[in-house]
Amino acid sequence: MNTPVRTTLVELTRRTVRHAVDGTVPLADEVMQVQAATYYDPERWRQEVDRIFRRSPLVLGFTAELREPGSYKAVEVAGIPVLLVRSANGAARAFVNMCSHRGAMVVEPGTSGSARRFTCPYHAWSYDTSGHLVGVLDRSSFGDIDESCAGFTTLPCEERAGLIFVGLTPGAALDLDAFLCGYDTVLEYLHLDRCNYVGSQSADGPNWKVAYDGYLDFYHLPILHKATFGPSFCNKAIYDAWGPHQRVSAPDDRIARLASKDESTWTDDHLTMGVWTVFPHVSIAPFLVGAEGVEGGGRMYLVSTLFPGPDPDTSVTVQHFLADFEVTPELAPLVEAQRRFLLHVVREEDYLTGNRIQMALKTGAKPDVLFGRNELGNQRFHAWVERLVQAESPDDFAATIRGGTVEFQP
């Protein structure tokens, strides 16, 4: 069915096909310099954590991961213990993972599963999936408390396009419409909400911006990844932005082949090729899984969620895998092989290089890093980081986000 969003995706694909056929690529106006110290200065790093990660809606879960009522996961983000739950009424909820009694973490961080109640391991106070306090050990001897006010502390939470967004500040407004700038309506064409969640794995990395720079950079692909993706991989990129979020497309041979097909036959997979980033910490990249003689298979998304580590030099990336097909026993080894391959690429190529970049930057030998005219996505990313770091108050942050615009390269 033709919709305004699909029409936009067709127009963007037509543009990218034209560049692929002509051997051209749009460029930024000029080279950009970013101070090298912003990657390692402790005060700057603290501002980025406080003013970006603790204010931005973050993707902490997926519809496919928490599909059934009672399903949950516990994570720690920027020093905040978070419990994500699919409540009995089907809504995704988020709470500070903290007992109202004495502050103990109720659910072990890093765990997931299904439950009707969550019981504190310290004194056995228990909570339901809506966060209400429903049980106090030795209630008669504890004393009077208002149980209606002693539930979990709620965090703002909304679900869009198969992604579960959470704000880390209790009571703060979560203006997801302003933050996404219409991006969610485009992400819906990835159909992440229909996917099967097929696991996760993690990789320790360098400074979060060094890592994120790689999300947006196709320039390095045939060089750094020549032994894995291959030396003929396209190193050109076209960047389209919805506020601080960007889709990165390659004008390569794969998309050039669409020139011979009628546009009415272009599928959603054709229209959504490339890497989709969600500021400040997510990359969504599709890969094909299948083999001759094996029935089934299709797209498997690598959804990387990136978080700052405990200091400016480190980060943690969780790789989530969402498949748009049923993983049969025959397909399971192919899925596992793809997962191992992508973890190897990130650990042994991207983050090995990133950690060395971090070490070199800290020498102070160069005052700036450079982003070329062919790296518009990185230029936009660092401009947004700078604007949001300068937003001293939550109101300043909200006003800056509301200033986001939709910008497509020609």
RONUMAR-208063 format. One record per residue (C-alpha): residue in one letter; residue number from 1; x, y, z. Coordinates in steps of 0.2 Angstrom, whole numbers, plus 2048, in hexadecimal, padded with zeros to 3 digits. Example, Ala and Ser with C-alpha at 12.3 -4.5 7.8 and 13.67 -1.06 7.14 Angstrom:
% residues 2
{code:a&pos:1&X:83E&Y:7EA&Z:827}
{code:s&pos:2&X:844&Y:7FB&Z:824}
//
This chain:
% residues 410
{code:m&pos:1&X:800&Y:800&Z:800}
{code:n&pos:2&X:806&Y:811&Z:7FB}
{code:t&pos:3&X:808&Y:81D&Z:80A}
{code:p&pos:4&X:811&Y:82D&Z:80C}
{code:v&pos:5&X:81F&Y:825&Z:816}
{code:r&pos:6&X:821&Y:817&Z:808}
{code:t&pos:7&X:821&Y:825&Z:7FB}
{code:t&pos:8&X:830&Y:82D&Z:804}
{code:l&pos:9&X:839&Y:81D&Z:805}
{code:v&pos:10&X:837&Y:81A&Z:7F3}
{code:e&pos:11&X:83D&Y:82C&Z:7EF}
{code:l&pos:12&X:84C&Y:829&Z:7FA}
{code:t&pos:13&X:850&Y:818&Z:7F2}
{code:r&pos:14&X:84E&Y:820&Z:7E0}
{code:r&pos:15&X:85B&Y:82D&Z:7E5}
{code:t&pos:16&X:867&Y:820&Z:7EC}
{code:v&pos:17&X:865&Y:815&Z:7DC}
{code:r&pos:18&X:868&Y:824&Z:7D1}
{code:h&pos:19&X:879&Y:827&Z:7DB}
{code:a&pos:20&X:87D&Y:815&Z:7DA}
{code:v&pos:21&X:87B&Y:815&Z:7C7}
{code:d&pos:22&X:884&Y:825&Z:7C4}
{code:g&pos:23&X:892&Y:821&Z:7D0}
{code:t&pos:24&X:88F&Y:831&Z:7DA}
{code:v&pos:25&X:88C&Y:835&Z:7EC}
{code:p&pos:26&X:886&Y:846&Z:7F5}
{code:l&pos:27&X:892&Y:84E&Z:800}
{code:a&pos:28&X:892&Y:85A&Z:80F}
{code:d&pos:29&X:897&Y:86C&Z:80C}
{code:e&pos:30&X:8A8&Y:86B&Z:815}
{code:v&pos:31&X:8B3&Y:861&Z:820}
{code:m&pos:32&X:8AF&Y:861&Z:833}
{code:q&pos:33&X:8BB&Y:862&Z:842}
{code:v&pos:34&X:8B7&Y:85B&Z:853}
{code:q&pos:35&X:8C2&Y:85D&Z:862}
{code:a&pos:36&X:8CB&Y:84D&Z:866}
{code:a&pos:37&X:8C9&Y:851&Z:879}
{code:t&pos:38&X:8B6&Y:84F&Z:877}
{code:y&pos:39&X:8B9&Y:83C&Z:876}
{code:y&pos:40&X:8C3&Y:83A&Z:886}
{code:d&pos:41&X:8C0&Y:849&Z:892}
{code:p&pos:42&X:8B8&Y:843&Z:8A2}
{code:e&pos:43&X:8AD&Y:853&Z:8A4}
{code:r&pos:44&X:8A7&Y:853&Z:892}
{code:w&pos:45&X:8A3&Y:840&Z:894}
{code:r&pos:46&X:899&Y:843&Z:8A3}
{code:q&pos:47&X:88F&Y:850&Z:89B}
{code:e&pos:48&X:88B&Y:845&Z:88C}
{code:v&pos:49&X:885&Y:837&Z:898}
{code:d&pos:50&X:87A&Y:843&Z:8A2}
{code:r&pos:51&X:874&Y:84E&Z:894}
{code:i&pos:52&X:872&Y:842&Z:886}
{code:f&pos:53&X:870&Y:830&Z:88D}
{code:r&pos:54&X:866&Y:835&Z:89D}
{code:r&pos:55&X:85A&Y:840&Z:893}
{code:s&pos:56&X:858&Y:837&Z:882}
{code:p&pos:57&X:84B&Y:829&Z:880}
{code:l&pos:58&X:856&Y:81A&Z:87E}
{code:v&pos:59&X:852&Y:809&Z:876}
{code:l&pos:60&X:853&Y:7FD&Z:884}
{code:g&pos:61&X:848&Y:7EF&Z:87D}
{code:f&pos:62&X:83E&Y:7E8&Z:86E}
{code:t&pos:63&X:82C&Y:7E3&Z:86B}
{code:a&pos:64&X:833&Y:7D2&Z:865}
{code:e&pos:65&X:83D&Y:7D0&Z:875}
{code:l&pos:66&X:82F&Y:7D4&Z:881}
{code:r&pos:67&X:820&Y:7CE&Z:878}
{code:e&pos:68&X:816&Y:7C5&Z:885}
{code:p&pos:69&X:80E&Y:7CC&Z:895}
{code:g&pos:70&X:81A&Y:7C8&Z:8A3}
{code:s&pos:71&X:82A&Y:7C8&Z:899}
{code:y&pos:72&X:838&Y:7D3&Z:8A0}
{code:k&pos:73&X:84A&Y:7D8&Z:89F}
{code:a&pos:74&X:855&Y:7E1&Z:8AB}
{code:v&pos:75&X:863&Y:7ED&Z:8A5}
{code:e&pos:76&X:86F&Y:7FA&Z:8AC}
{code:v&pos:77&X:871&Y:80A&Z:8A2}
{code:a&pos:78&X:87C&Y:819&Z:8A6}
{code:g&pos:79&X:87C&Y:813&Z:8B8}
{code:i&pos:80&X:869&Y:811&Z:8B9}
{code:p&pos:81&X:861&Y:800&Z:8BC}
{code:v&pos:82&X:852&Y:7FD&Z:8B1}
{code:l&pos:83&X:845&Y:7F0&Z:8B1}
{code:l&pos:84&X:83B&Y:7EE&Z:8A0}
{code:v&pos:85&X:82B&Y:7E4&Z:8A1}
{code:r&pos:86&X:81C&Y:7E0&Z:896}
{code:s&pos:87&X:80E&Y:7E3&Z:8A2}
{code:a&pos:88&X:7FE&Y:7D8&Z:8A4}
{code:n&pos:89&X:7F4&Y:7E5&Z:899}
{code:g&pos:90&X:801&Y:7E3&Z:88B}
{code:a&pos:91&X:80A&Y:7F4&Z:88D}
{code:a&pos:92&X:81D&Y:7F5&Z:88E}
{code:r&pos:93&X:822&Y:7FD&Z:89F}
{code:a&pos:94&X:832&Y:802&Z:8A6}
{code:f&pos:95&X:837&Y:805&Z:8B8}
{code:v&pos:96&X:847&Y:809&Z:8C3}
{code:n&pos:97&X:84C&Y:7F7&Z:8C8}
{code:m&pos:98&X:84C&Y:7FC&Z:8DB}
{code:c&pos:99&X:842&Y:7F6&Z:8E9}
{code:s&pos:100&X:838&Y:803&Z:8F3}
{code:h&pos:101&X:83D&Y:7FB&Z:903}
{code:r&pos:102&X:850&Y:7FE&Z:904}
{code:g&pos:103&X:855&Y:800&Z:8F2}
{code:a&pos:104&X:85B&Y:7EF&Z:8ED}
{code:m&pos:105&X:85B&Y:7EA&Z:8DB}
{code:v&pos:106&X:84C&Y:7DF&Z:8D9}
{code:v&pos:107&X:850&Y:7D6&Z:8C9}
{code:e&pos:108&X:862&Y:7D0&Z:8C5}
{code:p&pos:109&X:869&Y:7DC&Z:8B8}
{code:g&pos:110&X:86C&Y:7D4&Z:8A7}
{code:t&pos:111&X:85F&Y:7C7&Z:8AA}
{code:s&pos:112&X:84E&Y:7C4&Z:8A0}
{code:g&pos:113&X:840&Y:7B9&Z:8A0}
{code:s&pos:114&X:82D&Y:7B8&Z:8A5}
{code:a&pos:115&X:825&Y:7BB&Z:8B6}
{code:r&pos:116&X:815&Y:7C1&Z:8BE}
{code:r&pos:117&X:81E&Y:7C8&Z:8CD}
{code:f&pos:118&X:82F&Y:7CF&Z:8D1}
{code:t&pos:119&X:835&Y:7CB&Z:8E3}
{code:c&pos:120&X:843&Y:7D5&Z:8EB}
{code:p&pos:121&X:852&Y:7C9&Z:8EF}
{code:y&pos:122&X:855&Y:7D3&Z:8FF}
{code:h&pos:123&X:845&Y:7D3&Z:909}
{code:a&pos:124&X:838&Y:7CB&Z:8FD}
{code:w&pos:125&X:82D&Y:7DA&Z:8F9}
{code:s&pos:126&X:825&Y:7D6&Z:8E9}
{code:y&pos:127&X:81E&Y:7E0&Z:8DA}
{code:d&pos:128&X:812&Y:7DC&Z:8CB}
{code:t&pos:129&X:816&Y:7DF&Z:8B9}
{code:s&pos:130&X:80E&Y:7F1&Z:8BA}
{code:g&pos:131&X:81A&Y:7F5&Z:8C8}
{code:h&pos:132&X:80E&Y:7F5&Z:8D7}
{code:l&pos:133&X:814&Y:7EF&Z:8E8}
{code:v&pos:134&X:80A&Y:7DF&Z:8EB}
{code:g&pos:135&X:813&Y:7D6&Z:8F9}
{code:v&pos:136&X:81C&Y:7DB&Z:909}
{code:l&pos:137&X:824&Y:7CE&Z:913}
{code:d&pos:138&X:81D&Y:7CD&Z:925}
{code:r&pos:139&X:811&Y:7DB&Z:921}
{code:s&pos:140&X:809&Y:7DC&Z:932}
{code:s&pos:141&X:819&Y:7DF&Z:93B}
{code:f&pos:142&X:821&Y:7EB&Z:92E}
{code:g&pos:143&X:816&Y:7FA&Z:932}
{code:d&pos:144&X:80B&Y:806&Z:928}
{code:i&pos:145&X:810&Y:80B&Z:917}
{code:d&pos:146&X:806&Y:811&Z:908}
{code:e&pos:147&X:808&Y:802&Z:8FC}
{code:s&pos:148&X:800&Y:80C&Z:8EE}
{code:c&pos:149&X:80F&Y:818&Z:8EE}
{code:a&pos:150&X:81C&Y:80A&Z:8F1}
{code:g&pos:151&X:81D&Y:802&Z:8E0}
{code:f&pos:152&X:82B&Y:803&Z:8D4}
{code:t&pos:153&X:830&Y:814&Z:8CE}
{code:t&pos:154&X:82A&Y:816&Z:8BC}
{code:l&pos:155&X:835&Y:81B&Z:8AE}
{code:p&pos:156&X:82D&Y:823&Z:89E}
{code:c&pos:157&X:82B&Y:816&Z:891}
{code:e&pos:158&X:824&Y:815&Z:87F}
{code:e&pos:159&X:824&Y:808&Z:871}
{code:r&pos:160&X:826&Y:80D&Z:85F}
{code:a&pos:161&X:82A&Y:803&Z:84F}
{code:g&pos:162&X:82F&Y:7F3&Z:859}
{code:l&pos:163&X:83B&Y:7FD&Z:865}
{code:i&pos:164&X:838&Y:801&Z:877}
{code:f&pos:165&X:83E&Y:812&Z:87C}
{code:v&pos:166&X:842&Y:816&Z:88E}
{code:g&pos:167&X:846&Y:826&Z:897}
{code:l&pos:168&X:852&Y:825&Z:8A6}
{code:t&pos:169&X:84B&Y:833&Z:8B0}
{code:p&pos:170&X:83C&Y:82F&Z:8BA}
{code:g&pos:171&X:82D&Y:83B&Z:8B7}
{code:a&pos:172&X:835&Y:843&Z:8A8}
{code:a&pos:173&X:82B&Y:846&Z:898}
{code:l&pos:174&X:82F&Y:83A&Z:88A}
{code:d&pos:175&X:82B&Y:844&Z:87A}
{code:l&pos:176&X:82E&Y:836&Z:86E}
{code:d&pos:177&X:825&Y:83F&Z:860}
{code:a&pos:178&X:831&Y:84E&Z:861}
{code:f&pos:179&X:840&Y:842&Z:864}
{code:l&pos:180&X:83D&Y:837&Z:855}
{code:c&pos:181&X:838&Y:845&Z:849}
{code:g&pos:182&X:82D&Y:839&Z:83F}
{code:y&pos:183&X:83B&Y:82B&Z:83E}
{code:d&pos:184&X:830&Y:81E&Z:846}
{code:t&pos:185&X:824&Y:81E&Z:838}
{code:v&pos:186&X:833&Y:81A&Z:82C}
{code:l&pos:187&X:83A&Y:80D&Z:838}
{code:e&pos:188&X:829&Y:804&Z:838}
{code:y&pos:189&X:82E&Y:7FE&Z:826}
{code:l&pos:190&X:83B&Y:7F3&Z:82E}
{code:h&pos:191&X:82D&Y:7E9&Z:836}
{code:l&pos:192&X:838&Y:7E6&Z:846}
{code:d&pos:193&X:828&Y:7E4&Z:850}
{code:r&pos:194&X:824&Y:7D4&Z:846}
{code:c&pos:195&X:836&Y:7CC&Z:848}
{code:n&pos:196&X:83B&Y:7BE&Z:853}
{code:y&pos:197&X:848&Y:7C3&Z:860}
{code:v&pos:198&X:856&Y:7B6&Z:85E}
{code:g&pos:199&X:863&Y:7BC&Z:86B}
{code:s&pos:200&X:870&Y:7C8&Z:871}
{code:q&pos:201&X:883&Y:7CA&Z:874}
{code:s&pos:202&X:88E&Y:7D8&Z:87A}
{code:a&pos:203&X:89E&Y:7E0&Z:876}
{code:d&pos:204&X:8A9&Y:7EC&Z:880}
{code:g&pos:205&X:8AF&Y:7FB&Z:876}
{code:p&pos:206&X:8B7&Y:80C&Z:876}
{code:n&pos:207&X:8AF&Y:81D&Z:87A}
{code:w&pos:208&X:89D&Y:81D&Z:875}
{code:k&pos:209&X:8A0&Y:82A&Z:867}
{code:v&pos:210&X:8AE&Y:821&Z:85F}
{code:a&pos:211&X:8A3&Y:812&Z:85E}
{code:y&pos:212&X:894&Y:81C&Z:857}
{code:d&pos:213&X:89F&Y:824&Z:84A}
{code:g&pos:214&X:8A1&Y:812&Z:843}
{code:y&pos:215&X:88E&Y:810&Z:842}
{code:l&pos:216&X:88D&Y:81E&Z:836}
{code:d&pos:217&X:89D&Y:81B&Z:82C}
{code:f&pos:218&X:89D&Y:811&Z:81C}
{code:y&pos:219&X:8AE&Y:819&Z:817}
{code:h&pos:220&X:8B7&Y:80C&Z:821}
{code:l&pos:221&X:8AE&Y:7FC&Z:81B}
{code:p&pos:222&X:8B9&Y:7F5&Z:80D}
{code:i&pos:223&X:8C9&Y:7FA&Z:817}
{code:l&pos:224&X:8C7&Y:7F5&Z:829}
{code:h&pos:225&X:8BB&Y:7E7&Z:824}
{code:k&pos:226&X:8C3&Y:7E0&Z:814}
{code:a&pos:227&X:8C6&Y:7CF&Z:81C}
{code:t&pos:228&X:8B4&Y:7CD&Z:822}
{code:f&pos:229&X:8A8&Y:7D8&Z:817}
{code:g&pos:230&X:8B4&Y:7D8&Z:809}
{code:p&pos:231&X:8BF&Y:7E5&Z:800}
{code:s&pos:232&X:8B2&Y:7E9&Z:7F3}
{code:f&pos:233&X:8A5&Y:7EF&Z:800}
{code:c&pos:234&X:89E&Y:801&Z:7FB}
{code:n&pos:235&X:8A6&Y:80F&Z:805}
{code:k&pos:236&X:89A&Y:81C&Z:800}
{code:a&pos:237&X:88B&Y:822&Z:80A}
{code:i&pos:238&X:87B&Y:82C&Z:809}
{code:y&pos:239&X:874&Y:834&Z:819}
{code:d&pos:240&X:862&Y:838&Z:81D}
{code:a&pos:241&X:85D&Y:83F&Z:82D}
{code:w&pos:242&X:84E&Y:840&Z:838}
{code:g&pos:243&X:853&Y:84C&Z:846}
{code:p&pos:244&X:863&Y:844&Z:84E}
{code:h&pos:245&X:85F&Y:833&Z:846}
{code:q&pos:246&X:866&Y:82D&Z:836}
{code:r&pos:247&X:864&Y:820&Z:828}
{code:v&pos:248&X:874&Y:81C&Z:81F}
{code:s&pos:249&X:873&Y:815&Z:80D}
{code:a&pos:250&X:880&Y:80F&Z:801}
{code:p&pos:251&X:87F&Y:812&Z:7EF}
{code:d&pos:252&X:886&Y:801&Z:7EB}
{code:d&pos:253&X:883&Y:7F3&Z:7DE}
{code:r&pos:254&X:875&Y:7EB&Z:7E8}
{code:i&pos:255&X:86A&Y:7FB&Z:7E7}
{code:a&pos:256&X:86F&Y:7FF&Z:7D5}
{code:r&pos:257&X:867&Y:7EF&Z:7D0}
{code:l&pos:258&X:856&Y:7F7&Z:7D5}
{code:a&pos:259&X:858&Y:802&Z:7C6}
{code:s&pos:260&X:852&Y:7F4&Z:7BB}
{code:k&pos:261&X:842&Y:7F0&Z:7C5}
{code:d&pos:262&X:832&Y:7F9&Z:7C5}
{code:e&pos:263&X:830&Y:804&Z:7D4}
{code:s&pos:264&X:81F&Y:7FB&Z:7D8}
{code:t&pos:265&X:829&Y:7EB&Z:7DB}
{code:w&pos:266&X:835&Y:7F3&Z:7E8}
{code:t&pos:267&X:832&Y:7EA&Z:7F9}
{code:d&pos:268&X:833&Y:7F1&Z:80A}
{code:d&pos:269&X:844&Y:7E8&Z:80B}
{code:h&pos:270&X:84A&Y:7F1&Z:7FC}
{code:l&pos:271&X:844&Y:802&Z:803}
{code:t&pos:272&X:84D&Y:7FF&Z:814}
{code:m&pos:273&X:85E&Y:7FA&Z:80F}
{code:g&pos:274&X:86C&Y:802&Z:819}
{code:v&pos:275&X:870&Y:806&Z:82B}
{code:w&pos:276&X:863&Y:80F&Z:836}
{code:t&pos:277&X:869&Y:818&Z:845}
{code:v&pos:278&X:85F&Y:81E&Z:854}
{code:f&pos:279&X:868&Y:82C&Z:85D}
{code:p&pos:280&X:872&Y:82B&Z:869}
{code:h&pos:281&X:876&Y:818&Z:869}
{code:v&pos:282&X:86D&Y:80C&Z:85D}
{code:s&pos:283&X:872&Y:805&Z:84C}
{code:i&pos:284&X:866&Y:7FA&Z:842}
{code:a&pos:285&X:86E&Y:7F0&Z:834}
{code:p&pos:286&X:866&Y:7E2&Z:82A}
{code:f&pos:287&X:86F&Y:7D2&Z:825}
{code:l&pos:288&X:868&Y:7C3&Z:81A}
{code:v&pos:289&X:869&Y:7B2&Z:822}
{code:g&pos:290&X:866&Y:7A3&Z:817}
{code:a&pos:291&X:86E&Y:795&Z:80D}
{code:e&pos:292&X:86B&Y:78B&Z:7FD}
{code:g&pos:293&X:862&Y:77C&Z:802}
{code:v&pos:294&X:85B&Y:783&Z:812}
{code:e&pos:295&X:849&Y:788&Z:813}
{code:g&pos:296&X:845&Y:799&Z:81A}
{code:g&pos:297&X:850&Y:7A7&Z:820}
{code:g&pos:298&X:84F&Y:7B9&Z:81C}
{code:r&pos:299&X:854&Y:7C9&Z:824}
{code:m&pos:300&X:85C&Y:7C9&Z:835}
{code:y&pos:301&X:85F&Y:7DA&Z:83D}
{code:l&pos:302&X:86E&Y:7DE&Z:848}
{code:v&pos:303&X:868&Y:7EC&Z:854}
{code:s&pos:304&X:877&Y:7F3&Z:85D}
{code:t&pos:305&X:873&Y:7FC&Z:86D}
{code:l&pos:306&X:882&Y:806&Z:873}
{code:f&pos:307&X:885&Y:80D&Z:885}
{code:p&pos:308&X:893&Y:817&Z:88D}
{code:g&pos:309&X:89E&Y:80D&Z:898}
{code:p&pos:310&X:8A3&Y:812&Z:8AA}
{code:d&pos:311&X:8B0&Y:81F&Z:8A3}
{code:p&pos:312&X:8B4&Y:829&Z:893}
{code:d&pos:313&X:8BE&Y:81B&Z:88B}
{code:t&pos:314&X:8B2&Y:80D&Z:88B}
{code:s&pos:315&X:8A0&Y:808&Z:885}
{code:v&pos:316&X:896&Y:7F8&Z:884}
{code:t&pos:317&X:88C&Y:7F3&Z:875}
{code:v&pos:318&X:87E&Y:7E6&Z:876}
{code:q&pos:319&X:87B&Y:7DE&Z:865}
{code:h&pos:320&X:869&Y:7D8&Z:864}
{code:f&pos:321&X:863&Y:7CD&Z:855}
{code:l&pos:322&X:851&Y:7CE&Z:84E}
{code:a&pos:323&X:84C&Y:7C2&Z:840}
{code:d&pos:324&X:83D&Y:7C4&Z:834}
{code:f&pos:325&X:83C&Y:7B1&Z:832}
{code:e&pos:326&X:83A&Y:7A2&Z:83D}
{code:v&pos:327&X:84A&Y:79B&Z:843}
{code:t&pos:328&X:848&Y:789&Z:83F}
{code:p&pos:329&X:855&Y:77B&Z:845}
{code:e&pos:330&X:85C&Y:77C&Z:833}
{code:l&pos:331&X:85E&Y:78F&Z:834}
{code:a&pos:332&X:865&Y:790&Z:846}
{code:p&pos:333&X:877&Y:78C&Z:841}
{code:l&pos:334&X:876&Y:79A&Z:834}
{code:v&pos:335&X:870&Y:7A6&Z:840}
{code:e&pos:336&X:87D&Y:7A2&Z:84D}
{code:a&pos:337&X:88B&Y:7A3&Z:840}
{code:q&pos:338&X:885&Y:7B5&Z:83B}
{code:r&pos:339&X:885&Y:7BA&Z:84D}
{code:r&pos:340&X:896&Y:7B4&Z:850}
{code:f&pos:341&X:89C&Y:7BC&Z:840}
{code:l&pos:342&X:895&Y:7CD&Z:845}
{code:l&pos:343&X:89C&Y:7CC&Z:857}
{code:h&pos:344&X:8AD&Y:7C8&Z:84F}
{code:v&pos:345&X:8AC&Y:7D7&Z:843}
{code:v&pos:346&X:8A7&Y:7E3&Z:851}
{code:r&pos:347&X:8B3&Y:7DD&Z:85E}
{code:e&pos:348&X:8C3&Y:7D9&Z:854}
{code:e&pos:349&X:8C1&Y:7E6&Z:846}
{code:d&pos:350&X:8B6&Y:7F5&Z:84C}
{code:y&pos:351&X:8BA&Y:7F6&Z:85E}
{code:l&pos:352&X:8CC&Y:7F0&Z:85D}
{code:t&pos:353&X:8CE&Y:7FF&Z:852}
{code:g&pos:354&X:8C3&Y:80A&Z:85D}
{code:n&pos:355&X:8CD&Y:806&Z:86C}
{code:r&pos:356&X:8DD&Y:80B&Z:864}
{code:i&pos:357&X:8D5&Y:81B&Z:85D}
{code:q&pos:358&X:8D0&Y:81F&Z:86F}
{code:m&pos:359&X:8E2&Y:81C&Z:875}
{code:a&pos:360&X:8EA&Y:827&Z:867}
{code:l&pos:361&X:8DD&Y:835&Z:86A}
{code:k&pos:362&X:8E2&Y:836&Z:87C}
{code:t&pos:363&X:8F4&Y:83A&Z:878}
{code:g&pos:364&X:8EF&Y:84B&Z:872}
{code:a&pos:365&X:8FA&Y:84A&Z:863}
{code:k&pos:366&X:8EB&Y:850&Z:858}
{code:p&pos:367&X:8DF&Y:85E&Z:85E}
{code:d&pos:368&X:8D1&Y:859&Z:853}
{code:v&pos:369&X:8CA&Y:84A&Z:849}
{code:l&pos:370&X:8C3&Y:84D&Z:838}
{code:f&pos:371&X:8B3&Y:848&Z:82F}
{code:g&pos:372&X:8B3&Y:84A&Z:81D}
{code:r&pos:373&X:8A6&Y:850&Z:810}
{code:n&pos:374&X:8A2&Y:83E&Z:80D}
{code:e&pos:375&X:89E&Y:83B&Z:820}
{code:l&pos:376&X:88F&Y:847&Z:822}
{code:g&pos:377&X:887&Y:83A&Z:82E}
{code:n&pos:378&X:895&Y:83C&Z:83B}
{code:q&pos:379&X:895&Y:84F&Z:839}
{code:r&pos:380&X:882&Y:84F&Z:83D}
{code:f&pos:381&X:885&Y:843&Z:84C}
{code:h&pos:382&X:892&Y:84E&Z:854}
{code:a&pos:383&X:888&Y:85E&Z:851}
{code:w&pos:384&X:87A&Y:856&Z:85A}
{code:v&pos:385&X:885&Y:850&Z:868}
{code:e&pos:386&X:88C&Y:862&Z:86A}
{code:r&pos:387&X:87B&Y:86A&Z:86A}
{code:l&pos:388&X:874&Y:85E&Z:877}
{code:v&pos:389&X:883&Y:860&Z:882}
{code:q&pos:390&X:880&Y:873&Z:882}
{code:a&pos:391&X:86E&Y:870&Z:887}
{code:e&pos:392&X:870&Y:873&Z:89A}
{code:s&pos:393&X:85F&Y:870&Z:8A0}
{code:p&pos:394&X:852&Y:863&Z:89B}
{code:d&pos:395&X:847&Y:871&Z:893}
{code:d&pos:396&X:857&Y:876&Z:889}
{code:f&pos:397&X:858&Y:864&Z:883}
{code:a&pos:398&X:846&Y:863&Z:87E}
{code:a&pos:399&X:847&Y:873&Z:875}
{code:t&pos:400&X:856&Y:86D&Z:86B}
{code:i&pos:401&X:84E&Y:85D&Z:867}
{code:r&pos:402&X:83F&Y:866&Z:861}
{code:g&pos:403&X:84A&Y:86F&Z:855}
{code:g&pos:404&X:84E&Y:85F&Z:84B}
{code:t&pos:405&X:84A&Y:85F&Z:839}
{code:v&pos:406&X:848&Y:852&Z:82B}
{code:e&pos:407&X:857&Y:853&Z:81F}
{code:f&pos:408&X:85A&Y:848&Z:810}
{code:q&pos:409&X:869&Y:849&Z:805}
{code:p&pos:410&X:866&Y:84C&Z:7F3}
//
